[in-house]
């Protein structure tokens, strides 16, 4: 685990500072687990976390509660806190997705996530063409126009925000609650690509056109065209990531 420490006094009463401390420690321990730096079977203690990160017992306990809720660790009396085997992890949790993408195993995670997106998002696009409301269809068209404008301008941060909204809107409007539950995961993988410099300065015209094609097909209720256009988007992603 990282030896970097963060400071906190046990008598601190600033809720905001305590919350920020909790997030920083959670991030550090989460990345250590996700990367394998703390492999399955590793044992942690509240006292050890307090000493390493100079935090209160409350923050250490709250951190472990979050990791336990994600099935990354479990606790046993007289054993302590133990890192779970990977097959027990809640791999769809957006935090875990972010931590895995921040680790040196990111290539494997990108590959898994891209395969999942290929399996889900084309069907979601077809579902949106079938079930989206008039407002949702209009929003998709507007977002596609925004993506074209922002992409051609090289405004990657605003492009990212519009891209996340575009893909999340498809998942929300497709009528499948299981697909909708993947909104956070999609946001994390799109964000990670941008933050790690894996996006070109200006998105390729083929990708911009494919987003416009998806939006047009959904707006027109053409399920087959929507599904095919989404496949084009994800084929471009797979090629850009070198995952073919």
Secondary structure, DSSP 4 states (H G I P E B T S, - for coil): ---------TT---HHHHHHHHHHHHHHHHHHHHHTSS-TT-EE-HHHHHHHHT--HHHHHHHHHHHHHTTSEEEETTTEEEEPPGGGS-TT-HHHHHHHHTSTTHHHHHHHHHHHHHHHHHHHHHHHHHH--HHHHHHHHHHHHHHHHHHHHT-HHHHHHHHHHHHHHHHHHTS-HHHHTTHHHHHHHHHHHHHTT-S-SS--HHHHHHHHHHHHHHHHT-HHHHHHHHHHHHHHHHHHTT--
